[in-house]
């Protein structure tokens, strides 16, 4: 599920989302991996990006790209780029799930395969993001994180990661009948704590082996060979398992909850 800020005033106080404590540095090995992989994938994916851009324009017009201010490393903000998967003229809740009428026909495919996130390879190459890490949160939502959960905002956001793979929108269903405010509160109260736990499992031990494992699982997910999503765990239930998913086939990660994504995020 994806958090979407539809026609809402932009947050103007980045310091409100500043995380406490030290950041999670990206070491030399991970940075080298970021540069090599992102540069290579940008070259290889350029024909795909061109085709998808044309499909988006034909299906729902311009713009092709979606831009939104997100929280980066140490709480600094940057403007995230994504391929647009939702209609721009329709208002709605700040949280979207699969089946939301604002999602375009092309957008359904983009979101299911995560191809809408290909432009973020540029952020990885520039050092604003890394290959594996927490999802870059929107500023408005980051400002509403509980103090106990803001630690993850100190990390450099990732193109993929444990929480991003375990907690995607297809199986994330908000409480029935909840309005926009209620769904946002559910996201912050139920999903954010579980996403933070999953991300910290990696961030506290960001070994090369763990990084390569999550990249492999991501590749298998994109081609449909692995799906590690699960239904939400009720608030107050036990945290997600620290064990990573198996990359050998379709599998799940116990105790995980499918995540909501910020609008187009």
C-alpha positions in Angstrom: 0.0 0.0 0.0 1.2 3.5 -0.8 0.8 6.7 1.1 -0.3 9.5 -1.1 -0.5 13.2 -0.4 -3.1 14.4 -2.8 -3.3 18.2 -3.2 -2.2 18.9 0.4 0.0 21.7 1.5 3.7 20.8 1.5 5.4 20.5 4.8 7.8 23.4 5.4 9.7 22.3 8.5 12.3 19.6 7.6 13.7 19.8 11.1 10.5 18.3 12.5 11.5 15.0 10.8 15.2 15.1 12.0 16.1 11.7 13.4 17.8 11.4 16.8 21.1 9.7 17.3 23.9 8.8 14.8 23.2 7.9 11.2 23.9 4.6 9.6 26.9 5.3 7.3 27.2 3.7 3.9 30.6 2.2 3.8 33.1 2.3 0.9 32.1 -1.2 -0.3 28.4 -0.5 -0.4 29.0 2.9 -2.1 31.1 1.3 -4.8 28.4 -1.3 -5.3 25.8 1.5 -5.5 27.7 3.3 -8.2 28.5 0.3 -10.4 25.1 -1.3 -10.2 23.1 1.9 -10.6 25.2 3.1 -13.6 24.9 -0.3 -15.3 21.2 -0.6 -14.7 20.5 2.9 -15.9 22.2 2.1 -19.2 20.4 -1.3 -19.5 17.0 0.1 -18.4 17.1 3.2 -20.7 15.0 1.5 -23.5 12.5 0.3 -20.9 12.2 3.8 -19.4 11.6 5.2 -22.8 8.9 2.6 -23.7 7.2 3.0 -20.3 7.3 6.8 -20.6 5.4 6.6 -23.9 2.9 4.2 -22.5 2.2 6.5 -19.5 1.7 9.5 -21.8 -0.6 7.5 -24.1 -2.6 6.0 -21.2 -3.0 9.1 -19.1 -1.2 12.0 -20.6 1.6 14.1 -19.1 3.6 14.3 -16.9 5.4 11.1 -17.1 7.4 11.6 -13.9 6.1 12.1 -10.4 8.1 14.3 -8.0 7.8 14.6 -4.3 9.9 15.8 -1.4 11.2 12.9 0.6 13.4 12.5 3.8 16.9 11.4 3.1 20.0 10.6 5.1 20.2 12.4 8.5 16.8 13.9 7.9 17.9 16.0 4.9 15.3 16.3 2.2 15.5 15.7 -1.6 13.0 15.6 -4.5 12.3 12.0 -5.4 11.6 10.9 -9.0 9.3 8.1 -9.9 7.4 7.0 -13.0 3.8 8.3 -12.5 1.4 5.5 -11.8 -1.6 7.5 -10.5 -3.9 10.1 -12.0 -3.1 13.6 -11.1 -6.6 15.2 -11.3 -8.3 13.0 -8.6 -8.1 13.8 -4.9 -8.3 11.1 -2.3 -6.8 9.6 0.8 -3.1 9.9 1.6 -2.9 6.1 1.5 -3.6 4.0 -1.5 -4.0 0.2 -1.9 -4.3 -2.1 -4.8 -7.6 -1.4 -6.6 -7.5 2.3 -5.9 -9.4 4.0 -8.8 -6.6 6.6 -9.0 -4.1 4.0 -10.3 -3.9 4.0 -14.0 -3.9 0.9 -16.2 -0.2 1.2 -16.9 0.3 2.1 -13.2 -1.0 -1.2 -12.1 1.7 -3.0 -14.0 4.4 -0.6 -12.9 3.5 -0.9 -9.2 3.2 -4.7 -9.3 6.7 -5.0 -10.8 8.2 -2.0 -9.1 9.3 -0.6 -12.5 7.9 2.8 -11.4 11.0 3.1 -9.2 13.6 2.8 -12.0 14.2 6.6 -12.0 15.5 6.3 -8.4 18.6 4.6 -9.8 19.7 8.2 -10.6 19.4 9.1 -6.9 21.5 6.0 -6.0 24.2 7.1 -8.5 24.2 10.6 -7.1 24.5 9.4 -3.5 21.1 10.5 -2.3 19.9 6.9 -2.0 21.5 3.5 -1.7 20.6 0.2 -3.3 19.3 -1.4 0.0 17.8 0.6 2.8 14.5 2.0 4.1 11.9 3.5 1.8 12.3 7.2 1.5 9.4 8.6 3.5 7.4 11.7 2.6 8.3 14.7 4.7 4.7 15.2 5.9 4.5 11.6 7.2 8.0 11.6 8.6 7.1 14.5 10.8 4.4 12.4 12.3 6.6 9.4 13.2 6.7 8.6 16.9 10.1 9.4 18.5 10.9 5.8 18.9 10.6 5.2 15.1 12.6 8.2 13.9 15.9 6.5 14.1 15.4 4.9 10.7 15.1 8.4 9.2 18.8 8.8 9.9 19.7 6.1 7.3 20.2 6.8 3.6 17.0 5.6 1.9 17.2 2.6 -0.4 15.9 1.6 -3.7 14.8 -1.7 -2.2 15.1 -3.3 1.2 13.6 -5.7 3.8 10.5 -3.6 4.6 10.0 -2.5 1.0 9.8 -6.2 -0.1 7.9 -7.6 2.8 5.4 -4.8 3.2 4.1 -3.9 -0.3 0.6 -2.7 -1.2 -0.9 -5.7 -2.8 -1.8 -7.5 0.4 -2.0 -4.4 2.6 -5.7 -3.6 3.3 -6.6 -0.7 5.6 -9.4 -1.1 8.1 -12.8 -1.4 6.3 -14.7 1.9 6.2 -11.8 4.0 7.5 -11.6 7.5 6.1 -8.4 9.2 5.0 -7.4 10.3 8.4 -8.1 6.9 9.9 -6.0 5.1 7.3 -3.1 7.4 7.8 -3.3 6.8 11.6 -3.4 3.1 10.9 -0.3 3.4 8.7 1.6 5.3 11.4 0.5 3.2 14.3 0.5 -0.3 12.8 2.7 -0.4 9.8 5.5 2.0 10.5 6.7 0.2 13.7 6.9 -3.1 11.8 8.6 -1.5 8.8 11.1 0.1 11.1 11.9 -3.2 12.8 12.5 -4.9 9.5 14.7 -2.1 8.2 16.8 -2.0 11.5 17.5 -5.7 11.1 19.5 -4.8 8.0 20.8 -1.4 9.0 22.4 -2.7 12.2 24.2 -5.4 10.2 24.6 -4.1 6.6 27.0 -6.7 5.4 27.9 -7.2 1.8 26.2 -10.7 2.0 23.0 -9.2 3.3 23.0 -6.5 0.7 23.5 -9.0 -2.1 20.8 -11.2 -0.7 18.2 -8.5 -0.7 19.2 -7.4 -4.2 18.8 -11.0 -5.4 15.4 -11.3 -3.8 14.4 -8.0 -5.4 15.4 -9.3 -8.9 13.4 -12.4 -8.3 10.4 -10.4 -7.1 10.5 -8.2 -10.2 10.3 -11.2 -12.5 7.6 -12.8 -10.4 9.6 -15.7 -8.8 9.5 -14.5 -5.2 6.8 -12.8 -3.2 7.5 -12.2 0.5 4.4 -10.1 1.3 2.1 -10.9 4.2 -1.1 -9.5 5.7 -0.8 -6.9 8.4 0.1 -7.9 12.0 -2.3 -6.2 14.5 -0.9 -3.4 16.6 0.9 -4.7 19.6 1.6 -8.1 18.1 5.0 -9.7 18.0 7.6 -8.0 15.7 8.6 -9.4 12.4 11.1 -12.2 12.1 14.7 -11.3 11.6 15.2 -14.1 9.1 15.4 -13.0 5.5 13.3 -14.6 2.8 14.5 -17.5 0.7 15.6 -16.6 -2.7 14.8 -20.1 -4.1 11.1 -19.6 -4.9 7.9 -18.0 -3.7 8.2 -17.6 0.0 7.1 -15.4 2.9 8.6 -13.7 5.9 6.7 -14.5 9.1 5.5 -11.6 11.2 5.8 -9.1 8.4 3.2 -6.6 7.3 2.7 -5.3 3.8 3.6 -1.7 3.6 1.8 1.3 2.4 3.7 3.6 0.1 3.5 7.3 -0.1 1.6 8.6 -3.1 3.5 7.4 -6.1 6.1 6.4 -3.4 
